[in-house]
Every structure is written in structure tokens, then in C-alpha cells.
Amino acid sequence: MRRVRDLGSGSDAERARLAARGEGCPLVDFDGGSTPYIDYQSITVLLSLQQPRSEEPAELPFYILGQVKELLFKLLYEELTRVRALLDADEVPQAVWLLRRVRKVADLLCSTWDVLGSLAPTEFNAFRDSLGKASGLQSYMYRMVEYVLGNKDPVLARPHQGVPGVAEQVRAALEEPSVYDAAVALLARRGAPIPPAALRPEPARTHEPSDEIEHAWAGVYAAGRGPGDELFLLAEALMDVAEAMCRWRALHLLTVERIIGTKPGTGGTHGVAWLRRVSEHRFFPELWSARGRL
């Protein structure tokens, strides 16, 4: 394990003292062969992790944006598990506040396709063979995001079952309740007539839409309390995240279709055909269908 350098601690008083001593100019002299920022962000390690497999210049943006996405998947997963815990504790305002940030992270993820979509087909084809069978479908952090959101296909955990440390994380994400499970359980605790069979019946399976849950969400909206009601705010915050993740998938589809057309994917799928089918899925399905009842 990499040793983390002790950065010491600071305070407003100490920062004011440093600013006064240097007349407001930035610190430029440091001991120890590094800087506090390099050490805090592990910059030297981070920037050593780019290892493209070809000499093609266009592979670098593809490679780096892939790593950026993985970091954002990790952030999404960690934040969503916190949302789930807050909902379990009936801390709805805090959960809504955190979902606001989750939506921003998902928006940032969507923007990565703007960069990747700038690759011409000829640029991508110049290094595509270097990918071998590597595919984003094998991203375990993204799979954990899908699982914590409630889209739980056990088959897609199999690529990771032989990876020490990773297999356990993916299995836990598959078997633990989702954010949506927590939200539906909250509705039931608040009096919605949701039968026990619809409350986390099998956490390791994709959520099956329920008429009772749909009616419950429709009731939240029909109550008419609007922005002053925390369940209304929760419903809209969840929809913000669901919509952003749907946009992520749609942009993925469009970007792949623009760059490789109808060619098969590197991970064994038919490429665009697979992505088109995936993009039809909706997280938190009753929140979508409840709109037809209003």
C-alpha cells in the first residue's frame, strides 16, 4: 500500500498568518521534494497511470476520459450509498440535498461524451484493435452504480467474479437494497398503502414495477403541496438522477453510432443494437409511469 505523506493541519488563523507573511502572494518554497498539493491529490501517481496501447494521438483522450469516467462512477456510487442510508434514517431533506449533487455528477459524466464524440471514425479505428476485448461493459464501478440504482442483472456481475477484492464489492452492491428500495420503504413508513411483497422482495433482482408503488408516487404529486413537501422534493430529486442517467445512456448510444456505426462492440455485443436496448430501461420506473395518472 502506498504511504500517504502527512500534510499536517491548518486553521484560519494559520492561513491568515501565512498570507500576511507573504503579502498575499502564493507559497512557492517547499521542503521534501514535493508540494502539499501533489501529495494531497497523489498527482504523481495519478499522472503515471496513463498507459495507452498504441502510438496514435487520439488514443490519449479516449484513455484519459475513460479514467475520468471511472472516478466519477466511484463518486456516484459512494454518494448514492449515502443517500440510501439517509433515506433509511428518514433524513429526507439531507437525502434530497445530496441527490442534488448526484445529479451534477451525472451531468458531468454526460459531458464526457462531448469529448469522446469529437473522435473521427478514422481516429478511433486507428487504435481500436489495441483494445482487444476490453469494453466499458466490464467496468465494475459502473456496474455497482447500476446496482445501487436498482438495475440488478446478476449475469453482468460474472465478469468480475474472478477478480480478488472486486468480486466481493460487486456482489455486495448486487445483494444490498437499492436507493429506490429505500425510497419506496420510506413511502410505506409515511403511510402509503404498499404491500410487503413490493418492499425489497429480492434485493439481488431488478425492481419489478408495481401498481401500488405507482399509485403511491402519484399520490405524492396529487397531494398538491408541491415544493413545500419533502416527499414531493424527493420524488423530483430522484427523477433528476434517473433522467440524467438515461441521458448518459442515450449519449453513449449516439456517440458509438457516430464513431463506429453498426460494427460489433469490443466486449462481445452487437454494439449499437445492444446500447439501444439498454437505453430503453428506466431507473425508478413507477416515478415515470405515475405521471400518466396525474
URCOR-V601134 format. One record per pair of residues at least 4 apart in sequence whose C-alpha atoms are under 7 Angstrom apart, sorted by the first residue. I is the first residue (numbers start at 1). J is the second residue. D is the distance in Angstrom with one decimal. If there is no record, write none. Layout:
i = [I & I]
j = [J & J]
d = [D & D]
This chain:
i = [5 & 7 & 10 & 10 & 11 & 12 & 13 & 14 & 15 & 16 & 17 & 18 & 19 & 19 & 19 & 20 & 30 & 34 & 35 & 36 & 37 & 38 & 38 & 38 & 39 & 42 & 43 & 44 & 45 & 50 & 52 & 52 & 52 & 53 & 54 & 54 & 56 & 56 & 58 & 58 & 58 & 59 & 59 & 60 & 61 & 62 & 62 & 63 & 64 & 65 & 65 & 66 & 67 & 68 & 69 & 69 & 70 & 70 & 71 & 72 & 72 & 72 & 73 & 73 & 73 & 73 & 74 & 74 & 75 & 76 & 76 & 76 & 76 & 77 & 77 & 77 & 78 & 79 & 79 & 80 & 80 & 81 & 82 & 83 & 83 & 83 & 83 & 84 & 84 & 84 & 85 & 86 & 86 & 86 & 86 & 86 & 87 & 87 & 87 & 87 & 87 & 87 & 88 & 90 & 91 & 92 & 92 & 93 & 93 & 94 & 95 & 96 & 96 & 96 & 96 & 98 & 99 & 99 & 100 & 100 & 101 & 102 & 102 & 103 & 103 & 103 & 103 & 104 & 105 & 106 & 106 & 106 & 107 & 107 & 108 & 110 & 110 & 112 & 113 & 113 & 113 & 113 & 114 & 117 & 119 & 119 & 120 & 120 & 121 & 121 & 121 & 122 & 124 & 132 & 133 & 133 & 134 & 134 & 135 & 135 & 137 & 138 & 139 & 140 & 140 & 141 & 142 & 143 & 144 & 144 & 144 & 145 & 146 & 146 & 146 & 147 & 147 & 147 & 147 & 147 & 148 & 148 & 148 & 149 & 149 & 149 & 149 & 150 & 150 & 150 & 150 & 150 & 150 & 151 & 151 & 151 & 152 & 152 & 152 & 152 & 153 & 153 & 157 & 157 & 160 & 160 & 161 & 162 & 163 & 165 & 166 & 167 & 168 & 169 & 170 & 171 & 172 & 174 & 175 & 175 & 176 & 177 & 177 & 177 & 178 & 179 & 180 & 180 & 181 & 181 & 181 & 182 & 183 & 184 & 185 & 185 & 186 & 187 & 187 & 188 & 188 & 188 & 192 & 194 & 194 & 194 & 197 & 198 & 209 & 209 & 210 & 211 & 212 & 213 & 213 & 214 & 214 & 214 & 214 & 214 & 215 & 215 & 216 & 217 & 217 & 217 & 218 & 218 & 218 & 218 & 218 & 219 & 220 & 220 & 221 & 222 & 225 & 226 & 227 & 227 & 229 & 230 & 231 & 232 & 233 & 234 & 235 & 236 & 237 & 238 & 239 & 240 & 241 & 242 & 242 & 242 & 243 & 244 & 245 & 246 & 246 & 246 & 247 & 248 & 249 & 249 & 250 & 250 & 251 & 252 & 253 & 253 & 253 & 253 & 254 & 255 & 256 & 256 & 256 & 257 & 257 & 257 & 262 & 262 & 263 & 264 & 264 & 264 & 265 & 265 & 265 & 269 & 270 & 271 & 272 & 273 & 274 & 275 & 276 & 285 & 286]
j = [39 & 36 & 14 & 15 & 15 & 16 & 17 & 18 & 19 & 20 & 21 & 22 & 23 & 24 & 25 & 24 & 35 & 38 & 39 & 40 & 41 & 42 & 43 & 44 & 43 & 46 & 47 & 48 & 49 & 64 & 59 & 60 & 63 & 130 & 127 & 130 & 126 & 127 & 62 & 123 & 124 & 63 & 127 & 64 & 65 & 66 & 116 & 67 & 68 & 69 & 112 & 70 & 71 & 72 & 73 & 109 & 74 & 141 & 75 & 76 & 105 & 109 & 77 & 141 & 142 & 145 & 78 & 141 & 79 & 80 & 102 & 105 & 145 & 81 & 144 & 145 & 82 & 83 & 102 & 84 & 179 & 85 & 86 & 87 & 95 & 98 & 179 & 88 & 179 & 182 & 89 & 90 & 91 & 92 & 94 & 95 & 91 & 92 & 95 & 182 & 183 & 186 & 182 & 186 & 95 & 96 & 230 & 97 & 230 & 98 & 99 & 100 & 233 & 234 & 237 & 102 & 103 & 237 & 104 & 237 & 105 & 106 & 241 & 107 & 240 & 241 & 244 & 108 & 109 & 110 & 244 & 245 & 111 & 244 & 112 & 247 & 248 & 116 & 117 & 251 & 252 & 255 & 118 & 255 & 123 & 124 & 124 & 259 & 125 & 259 & 260 & 126 & 128 & 266 & 266 & 267 & 266 & 267 & 266 & 267 & 267 & 159 & 143 & 144 & 170 & 145 & 146 & 147 & 148 & 170 & 173 & 149 & 150 & 151 & 152 & 151 & 152 & 173 & 174 & 178 & 173 & 178 & 179 & 178 & 179 & 180 & 283 & 178 & 179 & 180 & 206 & 207 & 283 & 206 & 207 & 283 & 174 & 204 & 205 & 206 & 205 & 206 & 161 & 170 & 166 & 167 & 167 & 167 & 167 & 169 & 170 & 171 & 172 & 173 & 174 & 175 & 176 & 204 & 203 & 204 & 203 & 181 & 200 & 203 & 182 & 183 & 184 & 284 & 185 & 199 & 200 & 186 & 187 & 188 & 189 & 199 & 190 & 191 & 192 & 192 & 193 & 194 & 216 & 198 & 212 & 213 & 201 & 210 & 285 & 286 & 214 & 215 & 216 & 217 & 286 & 218 & 286 & 287 & 289 & 290 & 219 & 290 & 220 & 221 & 287 & 290 & 222 & 290 & 291 & 293 & 294 & 223 & 231 & 232 & 232 & 294 & 229 & 232 & 232 & 233 & 233 & 234 & 235 & 236 & 237 & 238 & 239 & 240 & 241 & 242 & 243 & 244 & 245 & 246 & 283 & 284 & 247 & 248 & 249 & 250 & 279 & 282 & 251 & 252 & 253 & 279 & 254 & 279 & 255 & 256 & 257 & 272 & 275 & 276 & 258 & 259 & 260 & 261 & 272 & 261 & 262 & 272 & 271 & 272 & 271 & 269 & 270 & 271 & 269 & 270 & 271 & 274 & 274 & 275 & 276 & 277 & 278 & 279 & 280 & 289 & 290]
d = [6.5 & 6.5 & 6.1 & 7.0 & 6.2 & 6.1 & 6.2 & 6.3 & 6.2 & 6.1 & 6.1 & 6.2 & 5.8 & 4.6 & 7.0 & 6.1 & 6.2 & 6.6 & 6.4 & 5.9 & 6.1 & 5.5 & 4.9 & 6.7 & 6.9 & 6.1 & 6.0 & 6.3 & 6.8 & 6.9 & 6.5 & 6.5 & 6.6 & 5.9 & 6.2 & 6.6 & 6.7 & 6.3 & 6.8 & 6.0 & 6.9 & 5.9 & 6.4 & 6.0 & 5.9 & 6.2 & 6.4 & 6.6 & 6.2 & 6.1 & 6.6 & 6.4 & 6.4 & 6.3 & 6.1 & 6.4 & 6.3 & 6.6 & 6.4 & 6.1 & 6.9 & 6.9 & 6.1 & 5.7 & 5.6 & 6.7 & 6.2 & 6.0 & 6.1 & 6.0 & 6.3 & 6.8 & 6.8 & 6.2 & 6.8 & 5.2 & 6.5 & 6.3 & 6.7 & 6.2 & 6.9 & 6.3 & 6.2 & 6.2 & 5.1 & 6.6 & 6.9 & 6.2 & 4.8 & 5.9 & 6.3 & 6.2 & 5.0 & 6.8 & 6.9 & 5.6 & 5.6 & 5.9 & 6.4 & 5.9 & 6.3 & 6.7 & 5.9 & 7.0 & 6.3 & 6.1 & 6.6 & 6.2 & 6.6 & 6.2 & 6.1 & 6.4 & 6.9 & 5.6 & 6.1 & 6.4 & 6.1 & 6.0 & 6.7 & 6.6 & 6.3 & 6.2 & 6.9 & 6.2 & 6.3 & 5.1 & 6.6 & 6.2 & 6.3 & 6.3 & 5.9 & 6.5 & 6.4 & 6.3 & 6.9 & 7.0 & 5.0 & 6.4 & 5.6 & 6.5 & 6.7 & 6.7 & 6.7 & 5.3 & 6.0 & 6.3 & 6.4 & 6.4 & 6.0 & 4.7 & 6.2 & 6.1 & 5.8 & 6.7 & 5.1 & 5.2 & 6.2 & 6.1 & 5.8 & 4.9 & 6.8 & 6.6 & 6.3 & 6.2 & 6.8 & 6.3 & 6.3 & 6.2 & 6.1 & 6.0 & 5.6 & 6.2 & 6.3 & 5.3 & 6.9 & 5.2 & 5.0 & 5.9 & 5.5 & 6.8 & 6.2 & 4.5 & 6.0 & 5.5 & 5.6 & 6.4 & 6.8 & 5.0 & 7.0 & 6.4 & 6.0 & 6.2 & 6.9 & 5.0 & 6.9 & 7.0 & 6.2 & 6.2 & 5.2 & 4.4 & 6.5 & 6.4 & 6.8 & 6.5 & 6.5 & 5.2 & 4.7 & 6.6 & 5.6 & 6.7 & 6.3 & 6.1 & 6.1 & 6.3 & 6.2 & 6.2 & 5.9 & 5.2 & 5.5 & 4.5 & 6.1 & 5.8 & 6.9 & 5.3 & 6.4 & 6.3 & 6.1 & 6.3 & 6.1 & 6.9 & 5.9 & 6.2 & 6.4 & 6.4 & 6.3 & 6.2 & 6.2 & 6.6 & 5.5 & 4.7 & 6.4 & 5.8 & 5.8 & 6.7 & 5.6 & 6.2 & 5.7 & 7.0 & 6.4 & 6.3 & 6.2 & 6.1 & 6.2 & 6.4 & 6.4 & 6.2 & 4.6 & 6.7 & 6.7 & 5.2 & 6.0 & 6.8 & 6.5 & 6.6 & 6.3 & 6.2 & 6.0 & 5.0 & 6.9 & 6.5 & 6.6 & 5.9 & 6.5 & 6.0 & 6.3 & 6.8 & 5.6 & 6.1 & 6.5 & 6.1 & 6.4 & 6.0 & 6.1 & 6.3 & 6.0 & 6.1 & 6.2 & 6.1 & 6.6 & 6.2 & 5.9 & 6.2 & 6.2 & 6.2 & 5.5 & 6.9 & 6.2 & 6.2 & 6.4 & 6.2 & 6.6 & 7.0 & 6.0 & 6.1 & 6.2 & 5.4 & 6.3 & 5.9 & 5.9 & 6.1 & 6.1 & 6.2 & 5.6 & 6.4 & 6.0 & 6.2 & 5.8 & 6.8 & 6.7 & 4.3 & 6.6 & 6.1 & 6.6 & 5.9 & 6.3 & 6.0 & 4.3 & 4.7 & 5.2 & 5.7 & 4.3 & 6.2 & 5.7 & 6.3 & 5.9 & 6.4 & 6.3 & 6.0 & 6.7 & 6.4 & 5.6]
